[in-house]
Amino acid sequence: MNGCVPAVVFGAYDAKIANICKYIINETEVNSQVMIPLILRAATKVTDLELIPDEQLSLKRRIPYPSEILLEAIHESGLQESIPIEVIYIPASFSNAVVPLTLNIAATDYYLDVIAHELDLNEASDLLISRTIGKSSSEMRMYSPAPKKQFLDTFSKWKVEQTIHFEGPSNVRASYIVGQEVYGDVILASVGYTWRSSELWHEAVSLRSYYRMLINMIPSGIYKISREALLTAKLPSSFTTKGNWRGSLPKDILCAFCRLHHLSEPVFSTQSKLLVSSLDIPGSCKKLKVTQLSKEEEQESGLSTAQGNTEESVEVFNCEVKLHSKKQELILQCSPHDLHRRQTDAMNSTSLKVLSWLTIVFEEPDKSMDKLTTMAETFEICFLHQFFFNTLCSSIRNVWGVRSKACSVNSEGDEVFLIDLGGKNTGGTPSNGSLACITYTVSLFREDACVKESLESCEEFEFELGNEGVLPHLESAVAQMAVGQSSYFRVDLPPDDFILAAAGDTAATLSLLSTRRCKLEYCVTLLRVTEPLEERMEQALFSPPLSKQRVEFAVKQIKESSALSLVDFGCGSGSLLDSLLSYPTSLEKVVGVDISQKSLARAAKSLHSKLNKLLDSKDPSNKIKYAVLYDGSITKFDSRLRGYDIATCLEVIEHMEEKDACIFGDVALSLFCPKILIVSTPNYEYNVILQRSSTCHGQEDGDTQEAAQAACKFRNHDHKFEWNRAEFNQWASELAARHNYGVEFSGVGGAGDVEPGFASQIAIFRRMHEEDIPSNIESVAEATNESSSPFSTIWEWNREDQECNEKHQ
């Protein structure tokens, strides 16, 4: 075209011009149309350019190119073949579906003209071109109709300050993705000439690409895409540790979300404070870093080294985050009160609160402002209704409120779950906190036609169990599997967006979805289970493992006491009870109590199998007559467990808040009143050895202990506190004195007389007098303001019933 360039190209492709336009009129950030009159006005001052008449809104050189340059360009273009380019057509009306198209650009065509013709426009100057979408190196843009007459009117009157209003329908879907006002039908394409290139560059834009862009606008979608698991992963409910987190970190996801929605970068404000270790400090923050208090802080806290007070202090962090619009209007502020051991943990945890709330907003866009506000308060979030609605909420509701949702009509229910027990079972059922590694495939399945279309698969996918890092049905399945086992199940379809974003063959997927008689079918194999950090450390340093040493310690106490009944407080998956069945003891009745129904279900499955095998073997050492598992909190009293011979609580109290651990101690000794209570908990001082801290090896002698304590962390991300020996001894001694029990201290792992003591410290409480047990059950129940039997029975086994069943069989 002899050097003729549409005016819109200058604003779309020249960053310097675009930035100048934004400086003159800020509205150009969201409405690229406003740039056109500015560019036309500036072009009149350029002596070697002229405006092409007949309302073309194009600029050309006043002096044409030399003929030899034109001939050379024609000769080069003549050597090129026709280029097919895959693009996406986005209608302005929501009633019309987004569809893929193929543009064929001949060697003599101007590619912008071809796009214009597809939109029923005359030529390239009739187009508006958006900013780039996605990565900075991408040439993906939106192409839409331009209101030329309004541009000319505005240009002729020199009233560039006035807002241009397009008379056509707004394209909500296109506007949402690009972050600018777009009108009419739109073509999404990745095509253009790169810097100093003579060849047209292009890249296919598929329907899958479009839906992945759409999903990537949701906080949970950003996380799913970072894991390449759109139909499997889920934004976790809490931030545990960086080592166990998989996918993009919450802070990075929040920053990406702000960029995608054209907000300013999040503003993080972290604060640190020193707290006295003996004060009521949240367990997750305790004993992490020892620092000296200033004189002012000593006075504020009531501590004085002059008075001989040598109490330690710990440094903790909390973080506040604010989101602003590009105009620096405050949109949202999250100010949580929880404290963290590390500054980065505080930032990631706060970011996750914001992301979790935003995810709910996207998933349920029709919620009222009152409900949004109430939900925000639970996440310690305050948002400004006016700016939030104008900047985010309106577009969220417009796009996500009308998205297509698939509807299953399978009469068999929402979920069909089958476990293939024929797999190779090598043990290793995962527990909460462990890392499960699976291989999986997800397919779109139409049962009435026996048609299946593969959507997503992964050879090795790892996630932390119990942290909701995958969709609920998948986590539920894996929690019931053993290493080497496989399972498959079918669930109702998610919204179409996620399915199409994962689908490879879009045409086949759309054909199946159109029937609305499909389900998602998951095929999963559990490859391996990596135990929680605490167990891995203990197994690496102790032989036998520390967990087995604790069981052996409990067995020894049972044998010496000739106990007939045992209750395990916080039994979890039944590891202690299961292990006890491998030893000959005097026990006739065993009980487990826990608040996790998933863990109790695993315990029931294991204990039932083992007890029946022992019964079949006629082993005389097996004296168990009765076993039961209860769902309940061990801080509550249940009269059925009163007065047992022996009670255990091994490595449990550290998973509770310290105040709850104290409540458990009082309830156990004043109400349950076992003859013997065994409580074990990690010795925080031993973590230096377990974690093999490099800090403590390179310090001078005087600094070694302080440096080691500063470098140590808790053994498990779920621990709320970990006591040193002095703290544990004080807690147990005061507890025993209050309730007329004697107490002695022991432990396993390491040696009590060698620093830093046992790895697991143990207190053995013994009831001093039989008459200390309250005789009136009702009065005990009234004292606790609870029902006398608040625990619910999850599983029960009775030897007489089993033997009776065998006789009938």
C-alpha positions in Angstrom: 0.0 0.0 0.0 3.0 2.3 -0.6 3.6 2.9 3.1 0.0 3.6 4.2 -0.5 2.7 7.8 -3.8 2.7 9.8 -3.7 5.3 12.6 -4.7 2.6 15.1 -1.5 0.8 14.5 0.6 3.6 15.9 -1.2 3.4 19.2 -1.2 -0.4 19.4 2.4 -1.1 18.3 4.4 1.9 19.4 4.8 1.8 23.2 6.2 5.3 23.4 3.2 6.8 21.6 0.8 4.7 23.8 2.4 5.9 27.0 2.2 9.6 25.9 -1.5 9.2 25.2 -2.0 7.7 28.6 -0.2 10.6 30.2 -2.5 13.1 28.3 -5.7 11.2 29.0 -5.7 8.5 31.6 -8.8 6.9 30.1 -6.7 5.4 27.3 -5.6 2.7 29.8 -9.0 1.1 29.5 -10.3 2.6 26.3 -7.9 2.5 23.4 -10.3 4.4 21.1 -9.4 7.6 22.8 -5.8 7.4 21.4 -7.0 7.7 17.8 -7.9 11.5 17.8 -4.7 12.2 19.8 -2.6 10.4 17.1 -4.4 12.1 14.3 -3.9 15.5 15.9 -0.2 14.9 16.4 0.2 13.6 12.8 -0.9 17.0 11.4 2.3 18.5 12.9 4.5 15.9 11.2 5.6 17.4 7.8 6.4 14.1 6.0 3.0 12.5 6.8 -0.5 13.1 5.5 -4.0 11.8 6.4 -5.6 9.7 3.6 -9.0 11.1 2.8 -12.3 9.3 2.4 -12.5 8.6 6.1 -9.8 5.9 6.0 -8.1 7.1 9.2 -4.7 6.1 7.8 -1.4 7.9 7.4 1.0 7.7 4.5 4.2 9.4 3.4 4.0 12.6 1.5 6.9 11.4 -0.6 6.3 7.9 -1.9 8.9 5.2 -1.6 11.3 4.8 -4.5 10.1 2.4 -7.2 13.1 0.0 -6.6 12.1 -0.5 -3.0 8.5 -1.2 -4.0 9.6 -3.7 -6.7 11.9 -5.5 -4.2 9.0 -5.7 -1.7 6.6 -7.1 -4.3 9.2 -9.6 -5.5 9.8 -10.9 -1.9 6.1 -11.1 -1.1 5.5 -12.9 -4.4 7.7 -15.7 -3.2 5.5 -16.4 -0.2 2.7 -18.8 -0.2 -0.8 -18.3 1.3 -0.6 -18.6 5.1 -3.5 -20.3 7.1 -3.8 -18.7 10.5 -6.0 -20.2 13.3 -7.9 -17.6 15.2 -10.9 -17.3 17.6 -14.1 -15.5 16.9 -15.8 -13.9 20.0 -19.4 -12.7 19.3 -20.6 -9.7 21.2 -23.8 -11.6 22.2 -23.5 -14.2 24.9 -26.2 -16.3 23.2 -23.6 -17.1 20.4 -20.7 -19.4 21.2 -17.0 -18.6 20.9 -15.8 -20.5 17.8 -12.5 -21.2 16.0 -11.8 -19.8 12.5 -9.0 -20.1 9.9 -7.9 -17.0 8.1 -6.1 -17.6 4.8 -3.7 -14.7 4.1 -2.4 -14.6 0.5 1.0 -13.3 -0.4 -0.4 -10.0 -1.7 -2.8 -9.4 1.2 -2.4 -7.1 4.1 -3.2 -9.3 7.1 -5.2 -6.5 8.8 -7.4 -6.2 5.8 -8.1 -10.0 6.0 -9.1 -9.7 9.6 -11.3 -6.7 8.8 -13.1 -8.5 6.1 -13.8 -11.4 8.4 -15.6 -8.9 10.7 -17.6 -7.5 7.7 -15.4 -4.3 7.6 -14.0 -2.7 4.6 -10.3 -2.5 5.4 -7.6 -2.3 8.2 -8.4 1.3 9.1 -11.9 0.2 10.3 -10.3 -1.9 13.0 -9.4 -1.2 16.6 -6.4 -3.2 17.9 -6.0 -4.0 21.6 -2.9 -4.2 23.7 -1.1 -7.5 23.7 -2.5 -10.3 25.9 -0.4 -12.6 28.0 3.3 -12.7 27.9 5.2 -9.6 26.9 6.7 -11.5 23.9 3.2 -12.4 22.7 1.6 -10.8 19.6 -1.9 -12.0 20.7 -4.4 -9.2 20.4 -8.1 -8.4 20.0 -9.3 -7.0 16.7 -12.7 -5.2 16.8 -14.7 -2.6 14.8 -13.7 1.1 15.1 -16.3 4.0 15.3 -14.6 6.0 12.5 -17.2 8.7 12.2 -16.9 9.6 15.9 -13.1 9.7 15.5 -13.3 12.1 12.6 -15.8 14.3 14.4 -13.7 14.4 17.6 -10.6 15.0 15.5 -12.1 17.9 13.5 -13.4 19.6 16.6 -10.1 19.1 18.5 -12.1 17.9 21.5 -9.9 15.0 22.4 -10.8 15.4 26.1 -14.3 14.1 25.4 -15.0 10.4 26.0 -15.9 8.5 22.8 -19.0 6.3 23.2 -19.4 3.5 20.7 -22.9 2.8 19.7 -22.5 -0.9 19.1 -23.0 -3.7 21.7 -20.2 -4.1 24.3 -18.3 -7.4 24.0 -18.1 -8.4 27.6 -16.0 -11.5 27.2 -13.4 -9.8 25.1 -13.3 -6.7 27.3 -12.8 -8.9 30.4 -9.8 -10.7 29.0 -8.0 -7.7 27.5 -8.9 -5.2 30.3 -10.1 -2.6 27.8 -13.5 -1.6 26.5 -14.2 -3.6 23.4 -17.3 -3.3 21.2 -18.9 -5.5 18.6 -17.7 -8.9 17.4 -14.1 -9.6 17.9 -11.3 -11.7 16.5 -8.6 -13.0 18.8 -5.4 -13.7 16.9 -1.7 -14.0 17.4 -0.2 -12.5 14.2 2.0 -9.6 13.1 5.4 -8.4 12.1 8.1 -8.5 14.7 10.8 -5.8 14.9 12.7 -5.5 11.6 11.2 -8.7 10.2 10.0 -9.0 6.6 8.0 -12.2 7.2 4.6 -12.4 8.8 4.8 -14.1 12.2 1.8 -16.0 13.5 0.8 -18.6 16.0 -2.4 -20.7 16.2 -5.0 -19.6 18.8 -7.2 -22.5 19.6 -10.4 -22.7 21.5 -8.4 -24.5 24.3 -6.1 -21.4 24.4 -9.0 -19.1 24.8 -10.5 -21.0 27.7 -7.1 -21.4 29.4 -6.8 -17.6 29.2 -10.2 -17.3 30.7 -9.5 -19.8 33.5 -6.2 -18.0 34.2 -8.1 -14.9 35.3 -9.4 -16.8 38.4 -7.0 -17.1 41.4 -7.6 -20.8 41.6 -7.2 -21.1 37.8 -3.7 -19.5 38.0 -2.8 -22.2 40.6 -4.3 -25.0 38.5 -2.4 -23.9 35.3 0.8 -23.6 37.2 0.4 -27.3 38.1 -1.0 -28.2 34.7 -3.9 -29.9 36.4 -7.1 -28.0 35.5 -9.4 -31.0 36.4 -7.4 -32.2 39.4 -5.7 -29.5 41.4 -7.3 -27.0 43.8 -6.0 -23.9 45.5 -5.0 -25.3 49.0 -6.9 -24.1 52.0 -3.8 -23.1 54.0 -0.2 -22.4 53.6 1.9 -25.0 55.4 5.5 -24.9 54.4 7.3 -23.9 51.2 8.8 -27.4 51.1 5.4 -29.1 50.9 3.7 -26.5 48.7 3.3 -27.5 45.1 2.8 -25.0 42.2 3.1 -21.3 42.2 3.4 -19.7 45.7 0.4 -17.6 46.9 2.3 -14.4 46.8 3.3 -15.0 43.2 -0.3 -15.9 42.3 -1.7 -12.7 43.9 0.8 -10.6 41.9 -0.1 -12.4 38.7 -3.8 -11.9 39.4 -3.3 -8.1 39.8 -1.4 -7.9 36.5 -4.1 -9.9 34.7 -6.8 -7.6 36.0 -4.7 -4.5 35.4 -4.4 -3.5 39.0 -1.3 -2.1 40.7 1.1 -4.5 42.2 0.0 -5.7 45.7 1.5 -3.7 48.6 2.9 -6.0 51.4 3.6 -4.5 54.8 5.3 -6.9 57.2 5.9 -6.2 60.9 8.0 -8.1 63.4 7.7 -8.1 67.1 9.4 -9.6 70.1 7.3 -11.7 72.4 8.3 -13.2 75.8 8.5 -16.9 75.3 6.6 -17.6 78.6 3.7 -15.5 77.6 0.7 -16.8 75.7 2.3 -17.0 72.3 0.6 -18.8 69.4 2.2 -22.3 69.2 3.3 -21.9 65.6 5.5 -19.0 66.6 7.1 -20.3 69.8 10.8 -21.0 70.3 11.9 -19.9 66.9 14.3 -17.1 67.3 15.9 -15.8 70.5 16.7 -12.1 70.6 17.5 -9.5 73.2 14.8 -7.1 74.3 15.6 -3.4 74.3 15.3 -1.5 77.6 12.1 0.1 76.4 10.6 -3.4 75.5 11.8 -4.8 78.8 9.9 -2.0 80.6 6.8 -2.5 78.5 6.7 -6.3 79.1 7.6 -5.9 82.8 10.9 -7.7 82.4 14.2 -6.4 83.8 17.5 -8.1 83.5 18.5 -6.0 86.6 16.0 -8.0 88.6 17.7 -11.2 87.4 14.9 -12.1 84.9 16.4 -14.1 82.1 13.3 -14.9 80.1 13.8 -15.4 76.4 11.9 -13.6 73.7 11.0 -14.7 70.2 10.6 -12.8 67.0 7.4 -13.3 65.0 5.9 -11.7 61.9 2.5 -10.7 60.6 1.7 -9.2 57.2 -0.9 -6.9 55.7 -1.6 -6.6 52.0 -3.4 -3.9 50.0 -4.7 -4.0 46.5 -5.1 -0.7 44.5 -6.4 0.2 41.1 -4.1 1.8 38.5 -5.5 5.1 39.8 -4.2 4.1 43.3 -7.7 3.7 44.6 -7.7 1.3 47.6 -9.8 -1.7 46.6 -9.0 -4.3 49.2 -7.1 -4.7 52.5 -6.3 -7.9 54.3 -5.0 -7.4 57.9 -4.8 -10.8 59.6 -3.7 -11.1 63.2 -2.0 -14.5 63.0 1.7 -14.6 63.6 4.3 -16.6 61.7 7.8 -17.8 62.2 9.2 -16.4 58.9 8.5 -13.2 57.0 7.9 -15.1 53.7 5.4 -17.4 55.5 3.4 -14.4 56.7 3.3 -12.9 53.2 2.2 -16.2 51.6 -0.4 -16.9 54.3 -1.9 -13.4 53.9 -1.9 -13.7 50.1 -3.7 -17.1 50.3 -6.4 -15.5 52.5 -7.1 -12.9 49.7 -6.9 -15.5 47.0 -9.3 -17.8 48.8 -11.9 -15.1 49.2 -11.5 -13.9 45.6 -11.9 -17.5 44.4 -15.3 -17.7 46.2 -16.3 -14.4 44.5 -15.5 -15.9 41.1 -17.2 -19.2 41.8 -20.3 -17.6 43.2 -20.5 -14.2 41.4 -24.2 -13.7 42.2 -23.7 -13.4 45.9 -25.1 -10.2 47.5 -22.7 -7.6 48.8 -23.8 -8.4 52.4 -22.8 -12.0 52.0 -19.5 -11.0 50.3 -18.8 -8.7 53.3 -19.6 -11.4 55.8 -17.3 -13.9 54.0 -14.6 -11.2 53.8 -14.7 -10.7 57.5 -13.9 -14.4 58.1 -10.7 -13.9 56.1 -10.0 -10.7 57.9 -10.5 -8.7 54.7 -12.0 -5.3 54.2 -12.9 -4.2 50.7 -14.3 -0.8 49.5 -17.6 -1.6 47.8 -17.5 1.2 45.3 -14.0 0.6 43.9 -14.2 -3.2 44.2 -17.5 -3.3 42.3 -16.4 -0.8 39.6 -13.0 -2.4 39.1 -13.6 -6.1 39.5 -17.0 -7.3 40.6 -19.1 -6.0 37.7 -16.9 -7.8 35.1 -16.8 -10.9 37.2 -20.5 -11.1 37.4 -21.0 -10.3 33.7 -18.6 -13.0 32.5 -18.8 -15.8 35.2 -22.4 -15.3 36.0 -23.5 -16.5 32.6 -20.9 -19.2 31.9 -22.1 -22.6 30.7 -22.4 -25.3 33.3 -22.6 -29.0 32.3 -25.5 -31.0 33.8 -25.2 -34.7 34.5 -28.3 -36.8 34.2 -26.8 -40.1 35.5 -29.3 -41.6 37.8 -26.7 -43.5 39.8 -25.8 -40.4 41.9 -23.2 -37.8 41.9 -20.3 -40.2 42.5 -19.6 -43.8 41.6 -16.5 -45.0 43.5 -14.7 -48.3 42.9 -11.4 -49.5 44.2 -9.5 -52.1 42.3 -8.1 -54.4 45.0 -6.4 -56.5 42.5 -3.5 -53.9 42.3 -0.1 -54.6 43.7 -0.4 -53.6 47.4 2.9 -52.7 48.8 1.5 -50.8 51.9 1.9 -47.1 52.6 -1.7 -45.8 53.0 -1.1 -42.0 53.2 -2.0 -40.0 56.3 -2.6 -36.3 56.7 0.5 -34.2 56.1 2.2 -36.9 53.9 3.0 -36.3 50.2 1.1 -38.6 47.9 2.4 -39.2 44.4 -0.1 -40.5 41.9 -0.5 -41.1 38.2 -3.9 -40.3 36.8 -6.0 -39.8 33.7 -9.3 -37.8 33.4 -11.7 -38.6 30.6 -15.0 -37.3 29.4 -17.3 -40.4 29.5 -20.7 -40.9 28.0 -22.1 -44.1 29.5 -25.1 -44.6 27.2 -22.9 -44.6 24.1 -19.7 -46.1 25.8 -17.7 -43.2 24.3 -14.7 -41.8 26.1 -12.5 -38.7 25.3 -9.2 -38.2 27.2 -8.9 -34.7 28.7 -6.0 -34.6 31.2 -3.3 -37.0 32.4 -0.1 -36.9 34.4 2.6 -39.5 35.0 3.6 -38.2 38.4 1.5 -35.7 40.4 2.4 -34.9 44.0 0.2 -33.2 46.6 0.0 -32.9 50.4 -2.8 -34.9 51.8 -5.2 -33.1 54.2 -4.5 -29.6 52.8 -7.2 -29.7 50.1 -4.6 -29.3 47.3 -6.7 -31.4 45.0 -10.4 -31.7 44.3 -12.3 -33.4 47.2 -13.3 -36.6 45.4 -9.7 -37.3 44.4 -8.3 -36.7 47.9 -11.0 -38.9 49.4 -10.1 -41.7 47.0 -6.3 -41.5 47.6 -6.8 -41.5 51.4 -8.4 -44.9 51.1 -5.7 -46.4 48.8 -2.5 -48.2 49.5 0.7 -47.8 47.5 0.4 -49.8 44.3 -3.4 -49.8 44.2 -5.6 -48.3 41.5 -9.0 -46.8 41.6 -11.5 -45.3 39.2 -14.6 -43.2 39.8 -17.0 -40.9 38.0 -18.2 -37.5 39.1 -20.5 -34.8 37.7 -19.0 -32.3 35.2 -17.5 -29.0 36.3 -18.4 -25.9 34.3 -17.6 -26.2 30.6 -14.8 -23.7 30.8 -12.5 -26.1 32.7 -13.3 -29.0 30.4 -12.6 -27.1 27.2 -9.4 -25.5 28.7 -8.1 -29.1 29.3 -9.3 -30.7 26.1 -6.9 -31.5 23.3 -9.5 -32.4 20.7 -12.0 -29.5 21.1 -14.4 -30.8 18.4 -14.8 -34.2 19.9 -15.2 -32.7 23.4 -17.8 -30.2 22.2 -19.7 -33.0 20.5 -19.8 -35.0 23.8 -20.7 -32.0 25.9 -23.6 -31.2 23.6 -25.4 -34.4 24.7 -25.4 -33.3 28.4 -25.2 -37.0 29.3 -21.5 -37.2 30.4 -19.5 -37.6 33.5 -15.8 -37.2 34.3 -14.0 -40.5 34.8 -10.8 -40.6 36.9 -8.4 -43.4 36.8 -5.8 -43.1 39.6 -2.8 -45.2 40.8 -1.0 -44.4 44.1 2.7 -44.6 43.2 4.3 -43.7 46.5 3.8 -41.9 49.8 6.4 -39.6 51.4 5.8 -39.5 55.1 5.6 -36.1 56.9 8.9 -34.4 57.6 8.9 -35.5 61.3 8.7 -39.2 60.5 11.3 -39.0 57.7 13.8 -37.3 60.1 13.1 -39.8 62.9 13.5 -42.8 60.6 16.8 -41.5 59.2 18.4 -41.0 62.7 16.9 -43.8 64.8 16.9 -47.6 64.6 14.3 -48.8 65.3 12.4 -45.7 64.2 11.3 -43.3 67.0 7.6 -44.2 66.4 8.4 -47.9 67.1 10.4 -47.0 70.2 7.4 -45.2 71.6 5.2 -48.2 71.0 7.7 -50.5 72.7 7.8 -48.1 75.6 4.0 -48.2 75.9 4.0 -52.1 75.6 6.6 -52.3 78.4 4.4 -50.2 80.7 1.3 -52.3 79.8 3.1 -55.5 80.7 4.4 -54.2 83.9 1.0 -52.9 85.0 -0.9 -56.0 83.9 -3.5 -53.6 82.4 -6.7 -55.1 81.1 -8.1 -52.0 79.4 -6.5 -49.2 77.3 -7.7 -46.0 75.7 -5.5 -44.2 73.2 -6.3 -40.5 73.1 -5.7 -39.0 69.7 -5.4 -42.5 68.0 -5.3 -41.0 64.5 -5.1 -43.9 61.9 -4.6 -46.4 64.7 -0.9 -46.9 64.4 -0.4 -47.5 68.1 -3.4 -49.8 68.5 -2.4 -51.7 65.4 1.2 -52.1 66.6 0.0 -53.3 70.0 -1.7 -56.2 68.4 1.7 -57.5 67.4 2.8 -57.9 71.0 1.5 -60.4 73.6 -0.1 -58.3 76.4 -2.7 -58.6 79.1 -5.1 -56.2 77.3 -8.7 -57.4 76.8 -10.3 -54.1 75.8 -8.8 -51.3 73.6 -10.4 -48.0 72.6 -9.3 -45.2 70.3 -10.5 -41.6 70.2 -9.9 -39.0 67.5 -11.6 -36.1 65.8 -10.7 -37.1 62.3 -13.3 -39.4 60.7 -11.0 -40.1 57.8 -8.2 -41.3 60.1 -10.7 -43.3 62.1 -12.0 -45.0 58.9 -8.4 -46.1 58.1 -7.9 -47.3 61.6 -11.1 -49.3 61.5 -10.1 -51.0 58.3 -6.7 -51.9 59.6 -7.8 -53.1 63.1 -10.8 -55.1 61.8 -8.5 -57.1 59.4 -5.8 -57.7 62.0 -8.2 -58.7 64.8 -10.0 -61.2 62.6 -6.7 -62.7 61.5 -5.6 -63.1 65.1 -8.9 -64.7 65.9 -8.6 -67.1 63.1 -5.0 -68.1 64.1 -6.2 -69.1 67.6 -3.2 -67.3 69.0 -3.3 -67.8 72.8 -1.4 -64.6 73.4 -4.2 -62.6 71.9 -6.6 -61.7 74.7 -8.5 -58.9 73.1 -12.2 -59.3 73.6 -13.5 -55.9 72.7 -12.3 -52.9 70.5 -14.0 -49.7 69.6 -13.2 -46.4 67.9 -14.9 -43.1 68.9 -15.2 -39.8 67.1 -14.8 -37.1 69.6 -12.5 -34.4 71.1 -10.2 -35.5 73.8 -10.8 -32.3 75.7 -14.3 -33.5 76.3 -15.4 -36.1 78.9 -17.2 -39.3 78.0 -18.3 -41.5 81.0 -17.8 -44.7 79.1 -14.0 -44.2 79.2 -13.8 -43.5 82.9 -11.4 -45.5 85.1 -9.4 -47.4 82.5 -6.3 -49.2 83.6 -4.0 -47.3 81.2 -4.3 -44.4 78.8 -1.9 -43.2 76.2 -1.5 -39.9 74.4 1.5 -40.2 72.2 2.7 -37.3 70.0 -0.7 -35.7 70.1 -0.8 -32.6 72.4 1.7 -30.7 70.2 -1.0 -30.7 67.4 -3.3 -28.7 69.8 -3.1 -25.2 71.0 -1.3 -25.0 74.3 -4.4 -24.0 76.2 -6.2 -27.1 74.8 -3.3 -29.3 75.8 -3.7 -28.0 79.3 -7.5 -28.6 79.2 -6.8 -32.2 78.0 -4.5 -32.8 81.0 -7.1 -31.6 83.5 -10.0 -33.6 81.9 -7.9 -36.7 81.6 -6.7 -36.8 85.3 -9.8 -35.3 86.9 -12.6 -37.0 84.9 -11.3 -40.0 82.9 -9.0 -40.9 85.9 -7.0 -43.8 84.4 -4.7 -45.6 86.7 -1.8 -44.7 84.4 -1.6 -42.0 81.8 1.4 -41.9 79.4 1.9 -38.7 77.5 4.7 -38.1 75.0 5.6 -35.0 73.0 8.7 -33.8 71.0 11.6 -32.3 72.9 12.2 -29.1 71.0 15.8 -29.0 72.1 16.5 -32.2 70.2 15.5 -30.6 66.9 19.1 -29.3 66.4 20.2 -32.9 66.0 17.2 -34.1 63.9 17.4 -31.2 61.5 21.3 -31.3 61.4 21.4 -27.5 61.6 24.5 -26.2 59.8 24.3 -23.0 61.8 25.4 -24.6 65.0 28.5 -26.1 63.6 30.2 -22.8 62.5 29.7 -20.8 65.7 31.8 -20.0 68.6 31.1 -21.9 71.8 29.3 -19.1 73.5 27.0 -18.7 70.6 26.4 -22.3 69.7 23.2 -22.9 71.7 21.6 -19.6 70.7 22.4 -20.1 67.0 21.1 -23.6 67.0 17.8 -22.6 68.6 17.4 -19.7 66.1 17.9 -22.1 63.2 15.5 -24.8 64.3 12.0 -25.2 63.2 9.1 -27.5 64.3 9.3 -31.1 63.3 5.9 -31.0 61.6 4.0 -28.2 59.9 0.9 -29.1 61.9 2.6 -28.7 65.3 1.1 -25.7 67.2 3.9 -25.7 69.8 6.9 -27.8 70.9 8.1 -27.8 74.5 11.7 -28.0 75.8 12.4 -30.2 78.8 11.8 -27.6 81.4 8.5 -26.5 80.0 7.3 -30.1 79.7 8.4 -31.0 83.2 6.6 -27.9 84.6 3.4 -28.7 82.8 3.4 -32.3 83.9 4.4 -31.6 87.5 1.8 -29.0 88.1 -0.9 -31.2 86.4 0.0 -34.2 88.7 0.0 -32.0 91.8 -3.5 -30.6 91.0 -5.1 -34.0 90.6 -3.2 -36.2 93.2 -1.2 -38.1 90.7 2.5 -39.0 90.9 4.6 -38.4 87.8 7.9 -39.6 86.5 9.8 -38.6 83.4 11.4 -40.7 80.7 11.7 -40.7 77.0 12.9 -42.5 73.8 15.6 -41.6 71.3 18.9 -40.3 72.7 19.6 -40.4 76.4 18.2 -38.5 79.4 21.5 -37.7 80.9 23.2 -36.5 77.7 22.4 -33.1 76.1 20.0 -32.4 74.7 18.0 -35.2 76.3 15.5 -37.6 74.8 14.1 -36.9 71.3 10.6 -37.7 72.5 10.0 -36.8 76.2 7.5 -38.9 78.1 5.6 -38.3 81.4 4.0 -41.3 83.2 1.2 -40.2 85.6 0.2 -42.8 88.2 -3.0 -42.4 90.3 -2.1 -42.1 94.0 -5.3 -43.5 95.5 -8.2 -45.6 94.1 -10.8 -43.5 96.0 -9.8 -40.4 94.0 -12.2 -41.6 91.2 -15.5 -39.6 91.4 -18.3 -42.1 92.2 -21.2 -40.0 90.8 -21.1 -40.0 87.0 -24.0 -37.6 86.7 -22.2 -35.0 88.9 -19.2 -35.3 86.7 -21.2 -34.8 83.5 -22.9 -31.8 85.1 -19.6 -30.3 86.1 -18.5 -30.3 82.4 -21.9 -29.1 81.1 -21.9 -31.9 78.6 -23.7 -35.1 77.9 -22.2 -38.1 79.7 -21.6 -39.8 76.4 -20.7 -37.2 73.7 -18.5 -39.5 71.6 -20.0 -41.2 68.6 -19.1 -44.8 67.8 -17.3 -45.2 64.4 -16.4 -48.9 64.6 -16.9 -51.7 67.1 -15.5 -55.2 67.3 -16.6 -58.0 69.7 -14.9 -61.3 70.0 -18.1 -63.1 71.0 -20.0 -61.7 68.0 -17.2 -62.7 65.7 -17.0 -66.3 67.0 -20.8 -66.6 66.9 -20.8 -65.5 63.2 -18.1 -68.1 62.5 -20.2 -70.9 64.0 -23.2 -69.9 61.9 -21.1 -69.8 58.8 
